[in-house]
Amino acid sequence: MANRVVIALGGNAILKPNQEATLEVQLDNVKVSAELVAKIEEIDYEIVLTHGNGPQVGNILRQNEEAKDVVPPFPLDVCNAESQGFIGYMLEQSLKNSLETKGLTSNVITLLTQTEVSADDEAFQNPNKPIGIFYSEEEAKQMEQEKNWVMMEDAGRGYRRVVPSPQPKAIHGVDAIVNLLNRNTIVIAGGGGGIPVVRDQDGLLRGIEAVIDKDRTGKKLAEQIDANVFMMLTDVSNVYINYGKENQEKLETISVKQAQQYMDEGHFADGSMGPKMEAAIGFAAQGKTAIICSLEEADQALLGRAGTRITG
């Protein structure tokens, strides 16, 4: 079996900060990302690609809100599905074009992916993931009354809806993903953490309003398909300890034990590198390799020449 990698694309691969979220801008970013992912195909890896969707699903929610008097709004799980399709379309088309330009024969396919979570996950008792647009305090109180939303003040910018962010239990469609990998196909799956679903009392699936962290989903996906490497691409070349201080230190290859020690010491913030390191440690602890690096250096990181590697 060829080496198998799950790659989690960061938000900058699709939309950079302060860019206008037009199709043209996002497609241009995705084309650049696709060129860099195609380099990994050249070094003979089976690839599963996953991605974030924060700005995109936020815009879909805003469209819902703006048009609610004309078109009935959809729940968050459906908005996630919409964003998966939109981003998957851009990635699939751009990757196919990049591969063809390089003379590579791999196919590319996008799978609309459901991620099962537990209805008993404690996150449902403590919603804390901000989504969508900002509201005034008066509007926020109105949303709480009318829609039973949980609203929270967000960094002095106004009030936003907050939703649960549960742990992924299982990624659906894994058998199909493995079959496609075995047939020389790059698979785009689990976008935005996957469409969150739970089992009802009869054991049947239904959507639920939640947001699943894409790096946690990427880790679970890597485990389920028995990947050798789980790679998280971000906007920095390495992970650092004492980041932003005079004694900041770049991490290159470290053990799970070292990484956990740095986590325990509080080097990685919850809102930035914390979730990535949590996922990396959990995956590498199984005797595998986790990598955190920049998109531009992804191929070199797989060859051990760049990025931060956490090894079991």
Salt bridges, closest charged atoms under 4 A:
GLU42 OE1 - LYS102 NZ 3.59
GLU46 OE1 - ARG4 NE 2.81
GLU65 OE2 - LYS68 NZ 2.77
GLU65 OE1 - LYS147 NZ 3.08
GLU66 OE2 - ARG62 NE 3.70
GLU92 OE2 - LYS96 NZ 3.01
GLU116 OE1 - HIS172 NE2 2.97
GLU116 OE2 - ARG199 NE 3.22
GLU137 OE2 - LYS141 NZ 3.78
ASP154 OD2 - ARG157 NH2 3.26
ASP154 OD2 - ARG160 NH1 2.99
GLU209 OE1 - ARG161 NH2 2.52
ASP215 OD1 - LYS214 NZ 3.73
ASP215 OD2 - LYS276 NZ 3.28
GLU223 OE2 - LYS219 NZ 2.78
GLU223 OE1 - LYS220 NZ 3.73
ASP226 OD1 - LYS288 NZ 3.11
GLU252 OE2 - LYS250 NZ 3.80
GLU265 OE1 - HIS267 NE2 3.13
GLU278 OE2 - ARG216 NE 3.12
